[in-house]
Amino acid sequence: MKKPPPRKPHLKSANSTGKGVWLKKKLRIHSQDGLHARPAALFVRIAGRYKATIRVRRGRNEVDGKSIMGVLTLAAGRGSTIELIAKGPDAQEALEMLEQLLAHREMPTVVTVVRHHRSPHAAPPHD
């Protein structure tokens, strides 16, 4: 017997622009690590790229989606259901990007490359 295709979370909105209304999406967390430490940091980093106000709700707790401490306090483990709530000019795009992030069973690895400039006063490297 075939499994039915996974349901896409429903996007609730009074209009399609997302500028004047709160958009909401209920999502289940599939990542092994849940929304803890690195996944939470990545979530907050992505949320911070958008102008929209982003809130995250789990049960009765609702926090700022751009705050690492807020997201961590939700203690949203694997299988948890959370609700993303956003309002602003790019709210719909933000919710779609965050949904894609949370849909992964394993969080993507993010590597930040920092280029260091050698000081002119530093000793030459050892060969």
C-alpha positions as CSV (number, residue, x, y, z in Angstrom):
1,M,0.0,0.0,0.0
2,K,1.4,3.4,-1.0
3,K,1.8,6.2,1.5
4,P,0.0,9.3,0.6
5,P,2.2,12.3,-0.3
6,P,3.1,14.5,2.7
7,R,0.7,17.3,3.3
8,K,2.1,20.8,2.8
9,P,1.4,23.0,5.8
10,H,-1.4,25.3,5.3
11,L,-0.6,29.0,5.0
12,K,-3.3,31.1,6.6
13,S,-3.6,34.7,5.4
14,A,-6.3,37.3,4.8
15,N,-4.5,38.5,1.7
16,S,-1.6,37.3,-0.5
17,T,0.9,40.2,0.2
18,G,1.5,39.5,3.9
19,K,2.0,43.2,4.5
20,G,-0.9,43.9,6.7
21,V,-1.8,40.5,8.2
22,W,-0.1,37.8,10.2
23,L,0.7,34.7,8.1
24,K,0.8,31.4,10.0
25,K,2.2,28.0,9.2
26,K,2.1,24.9,11.4
27,L,5.1,22.7,11.0
28,R,6.5,19.5,12.4
29,I,10.2,19.3,13.1
30,H,11.9,16.4,11.4
31,S,15.5,17.0,12.3
32,Q,17.2,14.5,14.6
33,D,18.5,17.5,16.7
34,G,15.2,19.2,16.8
35,L,15.4,23.0,17.1
36,H,18.4,23.1,19.5
37,A,21.8,24.7,19.4
38,R,23.1,24.7,15.8
39,P,19.7,24.2,14.1
40,A,18.3,27.1,16.2
41,A,21.3,29.3,15.3
42,L,20.7,28.6,11.6
43,F,17.0,29.2,12.0
44,V,17.7,32.6,13.7
45,R,20.3,33.5,11.0
46,I,17.8,32.9,8.2
47,A,15.0,34.7,10.0
48,G,17.3,37.7,10.5
49,R,17.7,38.1,6.8
50,Y,14.0,39.3,6.4
51,K,12.4,42.5,7.3
52,A,9.2,40.7,8.5
53,T,8.5,40.3,12.1
54,I,8.8,36.5,12.8
55,R,7.3,34.8,15.8
56,V,7.5,31.1,16.8
57,R,4.9,29.4,18.9
58,R,5.1,26.0,20.6
59,G,2.2,25.2,22.9
60,R,1.5,28.3,25.0
61,N,5.0,29.7,24.5
62,E,5.6,32.3,21.8
63,V,9.0,33.9,21.1
64,D,10.8,36.2,18.7
65,G,12.0,34.0,15.8
66,K,15.1,36.3,15.4
67,S,16.2,35.6,19.0
68,I,18.5,32.6,19.6
69,M,17.6,32.5,23.3
70,G,13.9,32.7,22.5
71,V,14.0,29.9,20.0
72,L,16.1,27.7,22.4
73,T,13.6,28.2,25.3
74,L,10.9,26.5,23.2
75,A,12.8,23.2,23.6
76,A,11.3,22.0,20.3
77,G,12.7,18.5,19.8
78,R,12.2,16.1,16.9
79,G,8.5,15.5,16.2
80,S,7.5,18.7,17.9
81,T,4.9,20.9,16.2
82,I,5.5,24.6,16.1
83,E,3.7,27.5,14.5
84,L,5.6,30.1,12.5
85,I,3.9,33.5,12.5
86,A,5.1,36.4,10.3
87,K,4.1,39.9,9.3
88,G,5.8,42.2,6.9
89,P,6.7,42.8,3.3
90,D,8.6,39.6,2.9
91,A,6.7,37.5,5.4
92,Q,5.6,34.8,2.9
93,E,9.1,34.4,1.5
94,A,10.5,34.1,5.1
95,L,8.0,31.5,6.1
96,E,8.7,29.4,3.0
97,M,12.5,29.5,3.6
98,L,12.1,28.6,7.2
99,E,9.7,25.8,6.3
100,Q,12.3,24.4,3.9
101,L,14.9,24.5,6.6
102,L,12.7,22.6,9.1
103,A,11.7,20.0,6.5
104,H,15.2,18.5,6.5
105,R,15.8,15.4,8.5
106,E,19.4,16.5,9.0
107,M,20.2,20.2,9.2
108,P,22.4,21.5,6.5
109,T,26.0,22.2,7.5
110,V,26.9,25.8,7.2
111,V,30.5,26.8,7.0
112,T,31.6,30.4,7.3
113,V,34.9,31.2,5.7
114,V,36.7,34.1,7.4
115,R,39.6,35.6,5.6
116,H,42.4,36.7,7.9
117,H,44.7,39.4,6.9
118,R,48.3,39.0,8.1
119,S,49.6,41.9,10.1
120,P,52.7,43.5,8.5
121,H,54.4,43.1,11.9
122,A,53.8,39.4,12.2
123,A,56.6,36.9,12.0
124,P,56.9,35.1,8.6
125,P,55.3,31.7,8.5
126,H,57.5,28.6,9.2
127,D,58.2,26.5,6.1
